[in-house]
Amino acid sequence: MDFGEFVLAASTADLADEPAAREHADAVEFRMDCTPCEYLRRRH
């Protein structure tokens, strides 16, 4: 991916958001720090 130009990145913690995010962003960033605390508590 060439970042020589402006790139709009969408941040999400949910893989299910990826298709919708691609419609509006050049890149999709998956971040664990965006995950709601309650979701993390259920996973442990």
C-alpha positions, 0 to 999 in steps of 0.5 A: 500500500502506497502512503505517499498520499492521504489515506483515510483509515477506519478503526474498528475492533469488530471484524464484522464492521470491515465490509461497511468500513471499506465503503468509506475508507481506504484502509481498515485498522483493527484495534483491540483498544477500541473493544468495549470492556464488557466484551473483553470481560466475557472473552476471559 
